Amino acid sequence: MANVFEKIVAGEIPCQKVLENSQFLAFHDINPKAPVHVLVIPKVCVKDFNAASPELLAQMSGFILEVVEKLGIKESGYRLITNVGSDGGQEVPHLHFHILGGAKLAWPKLF
């Protein structure tokens, strides 16, 4: 069964796209935690950061830099987060990075 991100990539679930190329998709989070909250995913399903190849992560890094430039937060700053596993708070078993910005971000208590 496909996860929610696979359904977004397939066009079965709509999203508010920010940027897309043949390998990656960036879209606004439906439950934002900051004025800017965008998710970046590979179009192929990779479970998490641990399962990603260095080559994929290198290409994804370049795409993320394009996204933050387009969002206008590259110079002001942003937070880049990926969650791994249940203890790390990962809810969807598909590698994704959260880009949060648009304000001075606090660091909440983690537990």
C-alpha positions as CSV (number, residue, x, y, z in Angstrom):
1,M,0.0,0.0,0.0
2,A,1.4,3.4,-1.0
3,N,2.1,6.0,1.7
4,V,0.8,9.5,1.6
5,F,3.9,10.9,-0.1
6,E,3.8,8.3,-2.8
7,K,0.2,9.2,-3.5
8,I,1.2,12.9,-3.7
9,V,4.0,12.1,-6.2
10,A,1.5,10.0,-8.2
11,G,-1.0,12.9,-8.3
12,E,-3.6,11.0,-6.3
13,I,-3.5,13.6,-3.5
14,P,-3.1,17.3,-4.3
15,C,-0.4,19.5,-2.8
16,Q,0.7,23.1,-2.9
17,K,3.9,22.7,-4.9
18,V,6.8,25.0,-4.3
19,L,9.3,23.3,-6.7
20,E,9.6,20.1,-8.6
21,N,12.1,18.3,-10.8
22,S,12.4,14.8,-12.1
23,Q,13.8,13.5,-8.8
24,F,12.3,15.7,-6.0
25,L,9.2,17.5,-4.9
26,A,8.8,20.4,-2.5
27,F,5.4,21.3,-1.1
28,H,3.8,23.2,1.8
29,D,3.0,21.2,4.9
30,I,-0.7,20.9,5.6
31,N,-0.1,21.5,9.3
32,P,2.6,24.2,9.4
33,K,4.7,24.8,12.5
34,A,6.2,28.0,11.2
35,P,5.3,30.8,8.8
36,V,7.2,28.8,6.2
37,H,6.9,25.1,6.5
38,V,7.7,23.1,3.4
39,L,8.4,19.4,2.9
40,V,11.0,18.1,0.5
41,I,10.8,14.4,-0.7
42,P,12.4,12.2,-3.2
43,K,10.0,10.9,-5.8
44,V,11.3,7.4,-5.2
45,C,10.4,5.9,-1.9
46,V,13.3,5.7,0.4
47,K,12.3,4.8,4.0
48,D,14.4,7.3,5.9
49,F,17.8,9.1,6.2
50,N,19.5,5.8,7.2
51,A,18.3,4.1,3.9
52,A,19.3,7.0,1.6
53,S,22.5,6.8,-0.5
54,P,25.1,9.5,-0.2
55,E,24.4,10.3,-3.9
56,L,20.7,10.8,-3.3
57,L,21.4,13.0,-0.3
58,A,23.9,15.1,-2.3
59,Q,21.4,15.7,-5.1
60,M,18.7,16.4,-2.5
61,S,20.9,19.0,-0.8
62,G,21.2,20.9,-4.1
63,F,17.4,20.8,-4.6
64,I,16.8,22.0,-1.0
65,L,19.1,25.0,-1.7
66,E,17.0,25.8,-4.7
67,V,13.8,25.6,-2.6
68,V,15.1,27.9,0.2
69,E,16.2,30.4,-2.5
70,K,12.8,30.3,-4.1
71,L,11.1,30.7,-0.7
72,G,13.3,33.8,0.1
73,I,14.7,32.4,3.3
74,K,18.2,31.4,2.3
75,E,19.8,34.5,3.8
76,S,17.5,35.1,6.8
77,G,17.8,31.5,7.9
78,Y,15.8,28.4,8.3
79,R,15.7,25.0,10.1
80,L,16.2,21.8,8.2
81,I,14.9,18.6,10.0
82,T,14.5,15.0,9.1
83,N,13.0,12.5,11.6
84,V,14.1,8.9,11.6
85,G,12.2,6.1,13.2
86,S,9.5,6.2,15.9
87,D,11.7,7.6,18.6
88,G,12.8,10.4,16.2
89,G,9.1,11.3,15.5
90,Q,8.9,9.9,11.9
91,E,5.3,9.5,11.0
92,V,5.5,8.7,7.2
93,P,8.0,5.9,6.2
94,H,9.4,8.0,3.3
95,L,12.5,10.2,3.5
96,H,11.5,13.9,3.9
97,F,13.0,17.1,5.1
98,H,11.1,19.8,6.8
99,I,12.2,23.4,5.9
100,L,11.0,25.8,8.6
101,G,11.5,29.5,8.5
102,G,10.0,32.9,8.0
103,A,10.5,33.9,11.7
104,K,13.0,33.7,14.5
105,L,12.5,30.0,15.5
106,A,12.6,28.9,19.2
107,W,14.1,25.6,20.2
108,P,11.3,23.7,22.2
109,K,12.0,21.2,25.0
110,L,12.4,17.9,23.2
111,F,11.0,15.5,25.8
